[in-house]
Amino acid sequence: MTEQQSSANPPTWPDLPPGPYGTPSPDLAQRLAEAPMDAATLPSGDRVPMLVRYADVRGLLASPASSRNLRDPGLPRMARGTFLDDDPAALINQDPPEHTRYRRILQGTFTPRNVERWRPRAAVLAGELIEAAGEEFDLVSDFALPLPARVMCELLGVPMDRFEQFRGWTDMFLSTSDASAEARFEGLSAFTAYARELIERHRAEPGDDLIDLLISARDGRDGLSEDELTNMVFTLILAGHETTASMIIRGVFRLLCHPGQYAELASRPELVEPAVEEILRHEAPGSNGMLRRMTEDVEVSGGTISAGAVVLPNLWAADHDPAVFDDPMRFDVHRFAGEPVTPHLGFGHGPHYCLGANLARMELQEALRALVTRLPGLRAQEDLGAVRWSDGFVFRPLRLLVKAG
């Protein structure tokens, strides 16, 4: 079920490139209907089956046969060189029983109750950034990038003067990057060293920041190992602001493509919560998903995935499956406002459901609430159809700034 590129004109990543205005690929409907597990070419050049149907993706994510241990030599890789899949201490790379233990220790840290403690501060920070932006509001540099960075830095007790350094590290691992394997390794080492430095600083001067909660997290007498603690801080810095920033940018961009829906949010702020859910479904934080290795044969709608095969469950494609979502290519802030709707897979599913989903959801809600209440007439100043979309292999952020005013 796995192959390498070999043709003279091999397919390129992404196999389902976005359509105009970053809309779902024109090829997605055909893939959903006729080719639910055709091979996709990864940025590394490896080719693996890609699942696109909601039922297949959701089922595989919940299956005990779906492993995140991709470290055996010769297995397909998402990217060449050092990558997120390589660290055995990372929560996203663990299988039971290690993963179960890790999640059990952390489960009290990101509860809705804890996250609600941070909501007022996130709202204040969002308002301050808008007030400071001036008449010409640059959505990306004035708001979407600094807001989650400031929230995460405050929660973790990280100095904001390290923000640009974080940007360099996250660009290297989460987005399109021409960095060499050596540069990735050096960036990973530097980033990890800084995470350890932060932990030691908090041990010497304890407080009530998120890092302090992680240091004190216990399940009985069992706490996080040093490597697990370091990796969790690393992950929060890496993904905690980059993914949220990407979703703010993509969500507001989508609303600016539908100005009537933005205007409705401005007049009815109670629609902010369902609008965020539609943004998560339509835009997909994890986009094309992360690789899984099968430990036993698994049946899906397209056939049998053999034990040992590596596959890509495409969350973004699954959230546009017409068998589950009515008119799924349509962006509609009312979709999650009425009677119960099948849950989207924006934060994944199963044992690896995003641990920080409550925090990310809260930040997105406060970002959007601040924009529609303080800038009800927000409009794009440039041709949105001319905005280029990146081929980043995890988050698909915008390449160009979306300026609005």
C-alpha positions as CSV (number, residue, x, y, z in Angstrom):
1,M,0.0,0.0,0.0
2,T,3.1,2.3,0.0
3,E,5.1,3.4,-3.0
4,Q,7.8,5.9,-3.9
5,Q,7.8,8.4,-6.7
6,S,9.1,6.8,-9.9
7,S,7.4,8.4,-13.0
8,A,9.0,11.0,-15.2
9,N,6.4,13.5,-14.2
10,P,5.5,12.5,-10.6
11,P,2.4,14.0,-8.9
12,T,3.2,16.8,-6.5
13,W,2.0,17.9,-3.1
14,P,-0.7,18.8,-2.3
15,D,-2.7,16.2,-4.2
16,L,-5.9,18.3,-3.6
17,P,-4.7,21.9,-4.1
18,P,-7.2,24.5,-3.0
19,G,-9.5,26.1,-5.6
20,P,-10.1,29.8,-6.1
21,Y,-10.3,31.9,-3.0
22,G,-8.8,28.9,-1.1
23,T,-12.0,26.9,-1.5
24,P,-12.0,23.1,-1.5
25,S,-10.2,21.5,-4.4
26,P,-12.3,21.1,-7.6
27,D,-11.1,17.5,-7.5
28,L,-12.4,16.7,-4.1
29,A,-16.0,15.7,-5.1
30,Q,-14.6,13.1,-7.5
31,R,-12.2,11.8,-4.9
32,L,-15.0,11.4,-2.4
33,A,-17.3,9.7,-4.8
34,E,-14.9,7.5,-6.7
35,A,-11.4,7.3,-5.2
36,P,-11.8,7.3,-1.4
37,M,-8.2,5.9,-0.8
38,D,-6.2,6.8,-3.8
39,A,-2.5,7.4,-3.2
40,A,-1.2,10.9,-2.3
41,T,2.3,12.3,-2.8
42,L,3.8,13.7,0.4
43,P,6.3,16.6,0.5
44,S,9.0,13.9,1.1
45,G,8.1,12.3,-2.3
46,D,6.7,9.2,-0.7
47,R,3.2,8.1,-1.8
48,V,0.6,6.7,0.6
49,P,-3.1,5.9,0.5
50,M,-5.1,9.0,1.5
51,L,-8.5,8.6,3.1
52,V,-11.0,11.3,2.3
53,R,-14.4,10.1,3.4
54,Y,-15.7,11.2,6.8
55,A,-16.6,7.7,8.1
56,D,-13.3,6.2,7.0
57,V,-11.2,9.0,8.5
58,R,-13.2,9.1,11.8
59,G,-13.1,5.3,12.1
60,L,-9.4,5.1,11.5
61,L,-8.6,7.9,14.0
62,A,-10.5,5.9,16.7
63,S,-9.1,2.5,15.7
64,P,-6.6,0.9,18.1
65,A,-4.9,-0.4,15.0
66,S,-4.0,3.2,14.0
67,S,-0.5,3.9,15.3
68,R,1.5,7.1,15.4
69,N,4.8,5.3,15.7
70,L,6.4,6.1,12.4
71,R,10.0,5.9,13.4
72,D,11.0,2.5,11.9
73,P,13.5,2.8,9.1
74,G,12.1,2.7,5.6
75,L,8.6,3.9,6.5
76,P,7.1,6.8,4.5
77,R,7.7,10.2,5.9
78,M,5.8,13.5,5.7
79,A,9.0,15.4,5.1
80,R,12.7,14.7,4.8
81,G,15.1,15.5,7.6
82,T,14.1,16.1,11.2
83,F,10.3,16.4,11.6
84,L,7.5,16.3,14.2
85,D,7.1,12.5,13.8
86,D,10.6,11.8,15.1
87,D,10.3,12.5,18.8
88,P,9.1,9.4,20.8
89,A,8.4,11.7,23.9
90,A,5.9,13.8,21.9
91,L,2.3,13.1,22.9
92,I,1.2,13.1,19.2
93,N,3.6,10.3,18.5
94,Q,2.7,7.9,21.3
95,D,0.4,4.9,21.4
96,P,-1.2,3.2,24.4
97,P,-0.2,2.6,27.2
98,E,2.3,5.5,27.2
99,H,-0.2,7.8,25.4
100,T,-3.0,6.9,27.8
101,R,-0.9,7.7,30.8
102,Y,0.3,11.0,29.3
103,R,-3.2,12.1,28.5
104,R,-4.5,11.1,32.0
105,I,-1.9,13.2,33.7
106,L,-2.8,16.3,31.5
107,Q,-6.5,15.9,31.3
108,G,-7.2,18.4,34.1
109,T,-5.0,21.1,32.7
110,F,-7.0,22.1,29.6
111,T,-10.6,21.6,31.0
112,P,-13.2,24.1,30.0
113,R,-13.2,25.5,33.6
114,N,-9.4,26.2,33.4
115,V,-9.7,27.7,29.9
116,E,-12.6,30.0,31.0
117,R,-10.2,31.6,33.6
118,W,-8.1,32.8,30.6
119,R,-11.0,34.1,28.5
120,P,-11.2,37.6,30.0
121,R,-7.5,38.2,29.3
122,A,-7.8,37.0,25.8
123,A,-10.7,39.4,25.2
124,V,-8.7,42.3,26.6
125,L,-5.7,41.5,24.5
126,A,-7.8,41.3,21.3
127,G,-9.4,44.6,22.0
128,E,-6.0,46.3,22.7
129,L,-4.6,45.1,19.4
130,I,-7.5,46.4,17.5
131,E,-7.4,49.8,19.3
132,A,-3.7,50.1,18.6
133,A,-3.9,49.2,14.9
134,G,-4.9,52.6,13.6
135,E,-7.1,53.4,10.6
136,E,-5.4,50.9,8.3
137,F,-5.9,47.5,9.9
138,D,-3.5,44.8,8.8
139,L,-5.3,41.6,9.8
140,V,-2.2,39.4,9.8
141,S,0.6,41.6,11.4
142,D,-1.7,43.8,13.6
143,F,-3.9,41.1,14.9
144,A,-3.9,37.4,13.9
145,L,-0.2,36.8,14.6
146,P,0.3,38.8,17.8
147,L,-2.9,37.8,19.5
148,P,-2.4,34.1,20.0
149,A,1.3,34.7,20.5
150,R,0.6,37.2,23.4
151,V,-2.0,34.8,24.9
152,M,0.3,31.9,24.8
153,C,3.3,33.9,26.1
154,E,1.2,35.2,29.0
155,L,-0.1,31.7,29.8
156,L,3.3,30.2,29.7
157,G,5.2,33.1,31.2
158,V,7.3,33.5,28.1
159,P,8.8,37.0,27.3
160,M,7.3,38.5,24.2
161,D,10.8,39.5,23.0
162,R,11.2,35.9,21.9
163,F,8.3,36.1,19.5
164,E,10.3,36.5,16.3
165,Q,12.5,33.6,17.3
166,F,9.4,31.5,17.8
167,R,8.1,32.5,14.3
168,G,11.4,31.2,12.8
169,W,11.1,27.9,14.6
170,T,7.4,27.4,13.8
171,D,7.9,28.3,10.1
172,M,10.6,25.6,10.0
173,F,8.3,22.9,11.3
174,L,4.7,23.7,10.5
175,S,4.6,25.5,7.2
176,T,6.3,25.7,3.9
177,S,10.1,25.8,4.5
178,D,13.2,25.4,2.4
179,A,15.2,24.7,5.5
180,S,17.7,21.9,5.1
181,A,17.7,18.8,7.3
182,E,20.6,20.2,9.2
183,A,18.8,23.5,9.8
184,R,15.8,21.7,11.0
185,F,17.8,19.6,13.5
186,E,19.6,22.8,14.8
187,G,16.2,24.6,15.1
188,L,14.7,21.6,17.0
189,S,17.7,21.5,19.3
190,A,17.5,25.3,20.0
191,F,13.8,25.2,20.5
192,T,14.0,22.2,22.9
193,A,16.8,23.9,24.9
194,Y,14.7,27.0,25.3
195,A,11.7,24.9,26.6
196,R,14.0,23.3,29.2
197,E,15.2,26.8,30.2
198,L,11.6,27.9,30.7
199,I,10.8,24.9,32.9
200,E,13.9,25.5,35.1
201,R,13.0,29.1,35.5
202,H,9.5,28.2,36.7
203,R,10.8,25.6,39.1
204,A,13.1,28.3,40.6
205,E,10.3,30.9,40.7
206,P,7.0,29.1,40.7
207,G,3.8,30.9,40.0
208,D,0.4,30.1,38.5
209,D,1.2,30.1,34.8
210,L,0.4,27.2,32.5
211,I,3.9,25.8,32.8
212,D,3.4,25.7,36.6
213,L,0.2,23.7,36.1
214,L,2.1,21.3,33.8
215,I,5.0,20.9,36.3
216,S,2.5,20.1,39.1
217,A,0.2,17.8,37.0
218,R,-0.1,14.4,38.6
219,D,-2.1,11.2,38.3
220,G,-1.7,9.9,41.8
221,R,2.1,9.9,42.4
222,D,2.8,9.8,38.6
223,G,3.8,13.0,36.9
224,L,5.3,13.9,33.6
225,S,8.9,12.8,32.9
226,E,11.4,15.6,32.1
227,D,11.2,14.7,28.4
228,E,7.4,14.7,28.4
229,L,7.2,18.0,30.2
230,T,9.8,19.6,27.8
231,N,7.9,18.3,24.8
232,M,4.6,19.6,26.1
233,V,6.0,23.1,26.5
234,F,7.6,22.8,23.1
235,T,4.3,21.8,21.5
236,L,2.3,24.5,23.2
237,I,4.7,27.2,21.9
238,L,5.0,25.6,18.5
239,A,1.3,24.9,17.8
240,G,-0.4,27.0,20.4
241,H,0.0,30.3,18.6
242,E,0.8,29.2,15.0
243,T,-2.4,27.1,14.4
244,T,-4.6,29.6,16.1
245,A,-3.1,32.5,14.1
246,S,-3.7,30.5,10.9
247,M,-7.3,29.9,11.7
248,I,-8.0,33.6,12.6
249,I,-6.5,34.6,9.2
250,R,-8.4,31.9,7.3
251,G,-11.6,32.4,9.1
252,V,-11.7,36.2,8.7
253,F,-10.6,35.8,5.1
254,R,-13.6,33.5,4.5
255,L,-15.9,35.9,6.2
256,L,-14.6,38.7,4.0
257,C,-15.4,36.6,1.0
258,H,-19.0,36.5,2.4
259,P,-19.5,40.1,3.7
260,G,-23.2,39.5,4.3
261,Q,-22.3,36.8,6.9
262,Y,-19.7,39.1,8.5
263,A,-22.3,41.8,8.8
264,E,-24.7,39.4,10.3
265,L,-22.2,38.4,13.0
266,A,-21.7,42.1,13.7
267,S,-25.4,42.5,14.3
268,R,-25.8,39.2,16.0
269,P,-22.7,38.4,18.1
270,E,-24.4,35.4,19.6
271,L,-23.6,33.7,16.3
272,V,-19.8,33.9,17.0
273,E,-19.7,30.4,18.6
274,P,-21.4,28.5,15.7
275,A,-19.4,30.6,13.2
276,V,-16.2,29.4,14.8
277,E,-17.3,25.8,14.5
278,E,-18.0,26.4,10.8
279,I,-14.6,28.0,10.3
280,L,-13.0,25.0,12.0
281,R,-14.9,22.6,9.7
282,H,-14.5,24.6,6.5
283,E,-10.9,25.7,7.0
284,A,-9.5,22.8,9.0
285,P,-6.7,23.6,11.5
286,G,-4.8,20.4,10.8
287,S,-5.8,20.4,7.2
288,N,-4.5,17.3,5.5
289,G,-3.9,15.4,8.8
290,M,-1.0,13.3,10.1
291,L,0.3,9.9,9.0
292,R,-0.8,6.7,10.7
293,R,0.7,3.2,10.5
294,M,-1.7,0.2,10.7
295,T,-0.8,-2.5,13.2
296,E,-3.4,-4.9,11.7
297,D,-5.6,-5.1,8.7
298,V,-8.4,-2.5,8.7
299,E,-11.5,-2.4,6.4
300,V,-12.6,1.0,5.0
301,S,-15.0,1.9,2.2
302,G,-12.3,1.7,-0.4
303,G,-11.0,-1.7,0.5
304,T,-8.6,-3.2,3.0
305,I,-5.6,-1.4,4.5
306,S,-3.0,-4.0,5.2
307,A,-1.1,-4.2,8.5
308,G,2.1,-2.3,8.2
309,A,0.8,0.2,5.7
310,V,1.1,3.9,6.3
311,V,-1.9,6.1,5.4
312,L,-2.9,9.7,5.5
313,P,-6.4,10.4,7.0
314,N,-7.3,13.7,5.4
315,L,-9.4,15.7,8.0
316,W,-10.1,18.6,5.7
317,A,-11.5,16.4,3.0
318,A,-13.6,14.4,5.5
319,D,-15.2,17.6,6.7
320,H,-16.4,18.3,3.2
321,D,-18.1,14.9,2.7
322,P,-21.6,15.3,1.3
323,A,-22.6,12.0,2.9
324,V,-22.3,13.8,6.3
325,F,-22.6,17.6,5.8
326,D,-25.4,19.2,3.7
327,D,-23.9,21.1,0.7
328,P,-20.4,20.9,2.4
329,M,-18.6,23.2,0.0
330,R,-20.9,26.1,1.2
331,F,-19.6,28.3,4.0
332,D,-22.4,29.0,6.4
333,V,-22.1,30.5,9.9
334,H,-25.6,29.1,10.7
335,R,-24.6,25.5,10.1
336,F,-23.9,24.7,13.8
337,A,-26.4,27.1,15.2
338,G,-29.5,25.0,15.1
339,E,-30.3,21.4,15.7
340,P,-27.4,19.0,16.5
341,V,-25.0,18.6,13.6
342,T,-22.5,15.8,13.1
343,P,-19.3,17.0,14.8
344,H,-16.5,18.2,12.5
345,L,-13.0,16.8,12.6
346,G,-11.1,20.1,12.9
347,F,-9.5,19.0,16.1
348,G,-9.3,15.3,15.2
349,H,-11.0,12.4,16.8
350,G,-10.3,9.5,19.1
351,P,-7.4,9.2,21.5
352,H,-5.4,11.9,19.8
353,Y,-8.2,14.5,19.8
354,C,-6.4,17.9,20.2
355,L,-5.6,18.3,23.9
356,G,-5.7,22.1,23.5
357,A,-9.0,22.2,21.6
358,N,-10.8,24.1,24.4
359,L,-8.1,26.8,24.5
360,A,-7.9,27.2,20.7
361,R,-11.7,27.4,20.5
362,M,-11.8,30.1,23.2
363,E,-9.1,32.2,21.5
364,L,-10.9,32.0,18.1
365,Q,-14.2,33.0,19.7
366,E,-12.7,36.0,21.4
367,A,-10.7,37.0,18.3
368,L,-13.8,36.9,16.1
369,R,-16.0,38.6,18.8
370,A,-13.6,41.5,19.1
371,L,-13.4,42.0,15.3
372,V,-17.2,41.9,14.6
373,T,-18.1,44.2,17.6
374,R,-15.2,46.7,17.2
375,L,-14.9,46.7,13.4
376,P,-18.4,45.9,12.1
377,G,-17.6,47.5,8.8
378,L,-14.4,45.5,8.1
379,R,-13.7,45.1,4.4
380,A,-10.8,43.8,2.4
381,Q,-8.7,46.5,0.7
382,E,-7.2,44.1,-1.9
383,D,-8.5,41.6,-4.4
384,L,-9.2,38.5,-2.3
385,G,-9.1,36.4,-5.5
386,A,-5.5,37.4,-6.0
387,V,-4.4,36.0,-2.6
388,R,-2.1,33.0,-3.1
389,W,-2.3,29.9,-0.9
390,S,0.7,28.1,0.4
391,D,1.5,24.4,-0.2
392,G,2.5,24.0,3.5
393,F,2.1,20.4,4.4
394,V,0.4,20.8,7.8
395,F,-1.5,24.1,8.1
396,R,-1.9,25.8,4.7
397,P,-1.5,29.4,5.9
398,L,-1.9,32.3,3.6
399,R,1.2,33.5,1.9
400,L,0.2,37.1,1.4
401,L,-1.2,39.5,4.0
402,V,-4.9,40.2,3.9
403,K,-5.2,43.9,4.6
404,A,-8.6,45.2,5.7
405,G,-10.0,48.5,6.9
